[in-house]
């Protein structure tokens, strides 16, 4: 793996890595200190005071999503097919820009769960969905980002330190952004880092193609080059028309980790510009950087799985750029971890602490304490991901436990009138239990052979139906289909 060339990482290259990482920190601090208000309110800490311009909205959305999960995990599949995740993401961002952004601003939301409370007229559904988001962030997103980042940094610098040590270093730096700068610092750092991350990632694509004379066809099996996935592939082609779109709607439009950035602009118009810019990056830049290096690695080294990206970079990247590449990897992990951490703190502070413990006079102080606790928990969970066969496929399957049940609450609340919050809760619980039964019992035992992306549609539809049935039979409420009513921008 990349660690085989770790000796090439001399003191100068390490200093370059540290210097670039520090430069981003200093530039972020210089920008953030220009803010006129730091009053400790939830809008100040979690929505950057409502002052993010479209450039920082776009940068933060892009780098929150793009981390070593994608660079390592998607390239680790070593096939073009995985580009569909990013291509489909374009449509998810369109739905966020034109449907959900106006809703969030109209209802003055800090968290996506506030929208549910207002639509259902009940606090209970907000509490449940927030708890599920917290569960997913703490047990899936935060430790997975640290594991993939720690694994890659270990491969860069050699095996002298364990993965856990590298993960801890990245986590501490990322937590510092959240603790001392809130979403404002996270978004600015995301944007500044994004220029380097995307630029160097594109350079790696070019150098990889040049290494095989721009011929990725010869010697590579057809199934690794096709965009039409077979039934036994990670993304069977028909799933693009079943569960894929719903997965993207959940991730880009109702997921606190992403939508919080879009809520932090001064106006709907500015937020929409940022989301559209992120969508352009998603469709034009991200697909090639997460699949082409993996295919080239297959041609050069064979099926090496998640080691593909690191091994390829070790082969093609000039030594003088090694330090910059290490800084890019670190930045990708730091930006993702800090963004998810900030969203997790927001969910806890706004949806739980204020509701069940009491008013928060200063969100900076509470956020610092919660950030430290969550960082410690995330670091301690890193070893769980060590035995994952494929990071990206594991994450997508685990996400199914939460994504479709949560989306069902939005569908029932936005498309129907007269649905009780408790009925929506019943639908969400049904969805979680159904997908858990599929993942851990029915599919492993061969009782259901349906692909998990297809099964997500089953979970979504039956969860909405369960909510409507419980609403009618248990609570005696008749739901009426309202359809989609365009919200004013």
C-alpha angles and dihedrals in degrees: 000000000000089000088070088076096038090118088070088068099092129175094272093055092048090050090051089053093049093044094052092046090050092046091058089049094051093046090049092050091049091053097043095050088063090071111117097214134045102163099148094243120143090250090054096048103033103028100034089245089295089285107117114127119218092262092061092042089055094044094048095047091049098048094040087063101034113074139124087292086074101030094048102024101045095040086047090068087060096210136105091232094082089069087082090077089062097038091051089048088068090067092046089056091049089056090049092050099048105027113024103031093063089048095051092048094044090055094039093234126187092180128027088238090067088068090057092050091053095046095048097033090226134104096209096074090050091053094049096048091046089052090052091050090050090049092051095045096047098041102031119016102038100044093038091055090050094046096050090044094046091048092053096044089051089053090050098049100029135251098293091107126042121246089251091061093052090045091052093051092051092046094052093051091047093047090053090062091052095044098046103029110022120203091329092064093040093053094046092047090047091054097045092046091045093066090058096038096051094039095052092041090056090048089054090052091053094047091046092053091045089053090063095037090255090293113124094156103069112084096004119110115248093239089064093053102042124098090202104086120213121228092264095046125103089256114027107204096242091058089071085073098041122040102354096081093048091050089054093047090053096045100044102029109032103024113106092213091065106025094052088072091053091050092057100072122100094242141016089248093055092045091050092051089054093049092048091050089051089050091053090052089047095056100035107035113017102058096061095045094054099047114021096065089051093053092048089050089054090054092049103036108011125232103347099149119204090000090069100093097045094045092049093049090051088055102045110026116095112243093241089063096050094095092049090050091052089052089051092053092047091048092051091054096041094050094049095044095046092047094050091043092053091050091048092052089049092053093049096043099044102032102035115015096046091044103043107020107030148271116321111227093187121022091188091068096043091044092053093054094045092045092055093049093047092047091054091049093048092051091049091054096052095094091061090072095052094095096049111131091206121008097205096045091047091051093049092051094047090049088061090071089069111016104071097036090052092045089052089063090055092046094049092045098045100038100038136053124213099030114147116231088231090055090053088051090054089053092050093049090049090053095050092049093045095051091044090053090050095047100043104028121009100043097041090049092051093242090123120029097180115128113255093242089056091045090056088068089054090051093048097046096044091046091055090045091049090053092050093046094049089045091056103035103033102030099027094231121140111216118210125204109246098177121208115317113194111243120222115256 
